[in-house]
Amino acid sequence: MNGQIDWSELFFSANGRAARMPSLIAAMTLLIVAVFYEAIAGTTLHWITGWFVYPPLFYCSVCVLSKRLHDRGRSGWWAALVLVSVVAVWPQPHSFFDFVFTLVLIWAGVELGAMPGEAGANRYGPNPLGQALSLP
């Protein structure tokens, strides 16, 4: 591991693991793109262009979340729960069930944003920070 981040692999591949900081930067980038798109797209334009904007954003989000979940030793399928929760509460919660989705997002924030990855290699690959940092 040479310490370099392969950003294209982070955004376009769900295989392997990703460290916390690059994952947070990638997630914030995707969120900023989504917010910027929402801000500039009017209602009519949104219905037309949303079909071209959201699928790539969704795919990249799945890849970033899966890699970070893999770093925590969890299946990438948990990304589905996180993304369903984001869609359910976007742009703001409205119903009681959105409270449950908000709790899922709080869990994801702590699990993926605050907790370090598993030390050493796991079933998803070697530690993205390198072997020197993963020794007990």
C-alpha positions in Angstrom: 0.0 0.0 0.0 1.6 3.2 -1.1 -0.8 5.6 0.8 -2.4 6.8 -2.4 -6.2 6.8 -2.8 -7.6 5.4 -6.1 -10.7 7.7 -6.2 -12.1 6.0 -9.3 -12.1 2.6 -7.6 -13.6 4.2 -4.5 -16.5 5.6 -6.5 -17.0 2.8 -9.0 -16.2 -0.5 -7.3 -17.9 -2.0 -4.3 -15.1 -4.6 -3.8 -12.5 -4.3 -1.1 -12.2 -1.9 1.8 -11.9 1.9 2.2 -10.5 3.9 5.1 -12.6 6.3 7.1 -11.3 9.7 5.8 -11.5 9.0 2.1 -15.0 7.5 2.6 -16.1 10.6 4.4 -14.7 12.8 1.7 -16.4 10.8 -1.0 -19.7 10.7 0.9 -19.6 14.5 1.4 -18.8 15.0 -2.3 -21.8 12.9 -3.3 -24.0 14.8 -0.9 -22.8 18.2 -2.1 -23.5 17.1 -5.7 -27.0 16.0 -4.8 -27.7 19.2 -2.9 -26.3 21.3 -5.7 -28.4 19.5 -8.3 -31.6 19.9 -6.1 -30.8 23.6 -5.8 -30.4 24.3 -9.5 -33.0 22.0 -10.9 -36.6 23.3 -11.1 -39.6 21.1 -10.7 -40.0 20.4 -14.5 -36.2 20.1 -15.1 -35.9 17.9 -12.1 -38.4 15.3 -13.5 -36.5 15.2 -16.8 -32.9 15.3 -15.7 -33.3 13.4 -12.5 -33.4 10.1 -14.4 -29.8 10.9 -15.6 -28.4 12.4 -12.4 -29.7 10.1 -9.6 -28.7 6.6 -10.9 -25.0 7.5 -11.1 -25.2 9.2 -7.7 -26.9 6.2 -6.3 -24.4 3.7 -7.8 -21.4 5.7 -6.5 -23.1 5.9 -3.1 -23.5 2.2 -3.0 -19.9 1.7 -3.8 -18.6 4.1 -1.2 -20.9 2.8 1.5 -20.1 -0.9 0.7 -16.3 -0.3 0.9 -16.6 1.4 4.2 -18.9 -1.3 5.5 -16.4 -3.9 4.4 -13.7 -2.0 6.3 -15.9 -2.4 9.4 -16.3 -6.1 8.7 -20.0 -5.8 7.6 -21.7 -6.9 4.4 -22.1 -4.3 1.7 -25.8 -5.1 1.7 -26.2 -2.9 4.7 -25.7 0.0 2.3 -29.3 -0.7 1.1 -30.7 0.1 4.5 -28.7 3.3 4.7 -29.7 4.5 1.3 -33.3 3.7 1.8 -33.1 5.7 5.0 -31.6 8.7 3.2 -34.2 8.6 0.5 -37.0 8.3 3.1 -35.9 11.4 5.1 -34.7 13.6 2.1 -35.0 16.6 2.2 -36.7 16.5 5.6 -38.6 13.9 7.7 -42.4 14.1 7.6 -43.9 11.0 9.3 -43.3 8.9 12.4 -41.6 6.2 10.4 -39.0 8.8 9.3 -37.9 8.8 13.0 -36.9 5.1 12.6 -35.0 6.0 9.4 -33.3 8.9 11.2 -32.1 6.4 13.9 -30.7 4.2 11.1 -28.8 7.2 9.8 -27.5 8.1 13.3 -26.3 4.5 13.6 -24.6 4.7 10.2 -22.9 8.0 11.1 -21.4 6.5 14.2 -20.6 3.1 12.7 -19.1 4.4 9.4 -17.9 7.9 10.4 -16.6 7.6 13.9 -15.5 4.0 14.4 -12.2 2.8 13.0 -12.0 -0.1 10.5 -11.1 -3.6 11.6 -7.4 -4.1 12.4 -5.5 -6.3 9.9 -7.1 -8.1 7.0 -10.7 -9.3 7.0 -12.7 -11.3 4.6 -13.0 -8.3 2.3 -9.3 -7.6 1.9 -6.3 -6.1 3.6 -6.4 -3.1 5.9 -6.5 0.1 3.6 -4.3 1.9 6.0 -1.5 -0.7 5.6 -0.1 -3.4 7.8 2.0 -1.0 9.9 -1.1 0.6 11.4 -3.1 -2.6 11.9 -0.7 -4.4 14.3 -2.1 -4.7 17.8 
